[in-house]
Amino acid sequence: MEEGPVDLNFLAQAIFAGATDAVQLAASFLDLCNQARLRSEDKALLPARFHFFLSRLWRGAFIAFTPPRTKISLERVKWVREGGEDYKAFELGACTRCHGLYLLGEVEQRDGHNYLEPMADHYNPASLRNLEFFCSG
């Protein structure tokens, strides 16, 4: 977590490998570390910000910012074609804690600029290390 966001499932298996409720144990552990302080005015032992996303309830929601209006798909898509142009589709995530909507993506640097790209591989835990969440509201 020192190097950036970590997927909760990946963290759960690293800490509580073999436990049937590893994800719940990891979430409880993070919550406890986030609340632990020597004094009430001190910073948390582990100042973690974590979000639980509802993407497991459906196969995903994907959004493409196409003119004249945004398109949303409940099927996994990487591109949306509109008016003869292709537009990238990004996965949406909803946090069950703060109810915020987030775009999930990876930032790539090209030509001296940062570009938001859709997630390259949803199923490879190692690829989730580059995952970033962008608040959409």
DAPE-V883945 format. One record per residue. N is the residue number from 1. RES is the residue in one small letter. OMEGA is omega in whole degrees, 0 to 359 (* if undefined). BURIAL is b if it has 16 or more other C-alpha atoms within 10 Angstrom, else e. D_LAST is the distance of its C-alpha to the last C-alpha in Angstrom with 1 decimal. Layout:
# DAPE-V883945
n=(N & N)
res=(RES & RES)
omega=(OMEGA & OMEGA)
burial=(BURIAL & BURIAL)
d_last=(D_LAST & D_LAST)
This chain:
# DAPE-V883945
n=(1 & 2 & 3 & 4 & 5 & 6 & 7 & 8 & 9 & 10 & 11 & 12 & 13 & 14 & 15 & 16 & 17 & 18 & 19 & 20 & 21 & 22 & 23 & 24 & 25 & 26 & 27 & 28 & 29 & 30 & 31 & 32 & 33 & 34 & 35 & 36 & 37 & 38 & 39 & 40 & 41 & 42 & 43 & 44 & 45 & 46 & 47 & 48 & 49 & 50 & 51 & 52 & 53 & 54 & 55 & 56 & 57 & 58 & 59 & 60 & 61 & 62 & 63 & 64 & 65 & 66 & 67 & 68 & 69 & 70 & 71 & 72 & 73 & 74 & 75 & 76 & 77 & 78 & 79 & 80 & 81 & 82 & 83 & 84 & 85 & 86 & 87 & 88 & 89 & 90 & 91 & 92 & 93 & 94 & 95 & 96 & 97 & 98 & 99 & 100 & 101 & 102 & 103 & 104 & 105 & 106 & 107 & 108 & 109 & 110 & 111 & 112 & 113 & 114 & 115 & 116 & 117 & 118 & 119 & 120 & 121 & 122 & 123 & 124 & 125 & 126 & 127 & 128 & 129 & 130 & 131 & 132 & 133 & 134 & 135 & 136 & 137)
res=(m & e & e & g & p & v & d & l & n & f & l & a & q & a & i & f & a & g & a & t & d & a & v & q & l & a & a & s & f & l & d & l & c & n & q & a & r & l & r & s & e & d & k & a & l & l & p & a & r & f & h & f & f & l & s & r & l & w & r & g & a & f & i & a & f & t & p & p & r & t & k & i & s & l & e & r & v & k & w & v & r & e & g & g & e & d & y & k & a & f & e & l & g & a & c & t & r & c & h & g & l & y & l & l & g & e & v & e & q & r & d & g & h & n & y & l & e & p & m & a & d & h & y & n & p & a & s & l & r & n & l & e & f & f & c & s & g)
omega=(177 & 185 & 180 & 182 & 178 & 177 & 182 & 178 & 178 & 179 & 181 & 180 & 179 & 184 & 186 & 182 & 177 & 180 & 181 & 179 & 185 & 182 & 179 & 178 & 179 & 178 & 178 & 178 & 179 & 179 & 179 & 179 & 180 & 180 & 185 & 178 & 176 & 175 & 184 & 181 & 180 & 174 & 180 & 176 & 177 & 184 & 183 & 170 & 180 & 183 & 175 & 185 & 183 & 187 & 179 & 181 & 175 & 181 & 179 & 172 & 185 & 185 & 175 & 182 & 183 & 174 & 2 & 179 & 182 & 178 & 178 & 179 & 175 & 174 & 180 & 177 & 176 & 182 & 173 & 180 & 180 & 178 & 179 & 180 & 175 & 179 & 179 & 178 & 181 & 178 & 175 & 175 & 177 & 181 & 180 & 179 & 186 & 179 & 178 & 174 & 183 & 168 & 177 & 181 & 179 & 177 & 177 & 177 & 177 & 175 & 178 & 180 & 174 & 179 & 175 & 179 & 174 & 178 & 183 & 186 & 183 & 190 & 181 & 182 & 180 & 181 & 181 & 179 & 179 & 183 & 176 & 181 & 180 & 181 & 182 & 181 & *)
burial=(e & e & e & e & b & b & e & b & e & b & b & b & e & e & e & e & e & e & e & e & e & b & b & e & e & b & b & e & e & b & b & e & e & b & e & b & e & e & e & e & e & e & e & b & e & e & e & e & e & b & b & e & b & e & e & e & e & e & e & b & b & b & b & b & e & b & e & e & e & e & e & b & e & e & e & e & b & b & b & b & e & e & e & e & e & e & b & b & b & b & b & b & b & b & e & e & e & e & e & e & b & b & b & b & b & b & e & e & e & e & e & e & e & e & e & b & e & b & b & e & e & e & e & e & e & e & e & b & b & b & b & b & e & b & e & e & e)
d_last=(25.2 & 26.6 & 25.9 & 22.2 & 20.3 & 22.6 & 22.3 & 23.3 & 26.0 & 27.5 & 27.6 & 29.1 & 31.8 & 32.6 & 33.1 & 34.2 & 35.8 & 37.8 & 36.3 & 35.3 & 32.4 & 31.4 & 27.6 & 27.9 & 30.2 & 28.0 & 25.0 & 27.4 & 28.8 & 25.5 & 24.6 & 28.2 & 28.0 & 24.7 & 26.5 & 29.9 & 31.0 & 34.5 & 33.8 & 30.9 & 29.9 & 30.0 & 27.2 & 26.7 & 29.2 & 26.5 & 23.1 & 21.2 & 17.5 & 17.3 & 15.2 & 16.9 & 15.5 & 16.8 & 17.8 & 21.4 & 21.3 & 21.1 & 22.1 & 18.6 & 16.1 & 15.9 & 14.1 & 15.9 & 14.8 & 18.2 & 19.6 & 19.9 & 17.0 & 14.9 & 16.9 & 16.1 & 18.9 & 19.9 & 22.5 & 22.3 & 22.4 & 22.3 & 22.8 & 22.4 & 25.1 & 24.6 & 27.3 & 29.2 & 26.4 & 24.8 & 21.0 & 19.6 & 17.7 & 15.2 & 15.0 & 12.0 & 12.1 & 11.2 & 12.3 & 15.0 & 15.1 & 11.7 & 10.4 & 7.1 & 6.7 & 8.0 & 10.1 & 13.6 & 15.9 & 18.6 & 19.0 & 22.4 & 24.3 & 26.5 & 28.5 & 27.1 & 23.4 & 20.6 & 19.4 & 16.8 & 19.0 & 18.6 & 20.1 & 23.9 & 25.3 & 23.5 & 26.7 & 28.0 & 27.0 & 28.2 & 25.7 & 22.8 & 23.6 & 21.9 & 18.7 & 15.5 & 12.0 & 9.1 & 5.7 & 3.8 & 0.0)
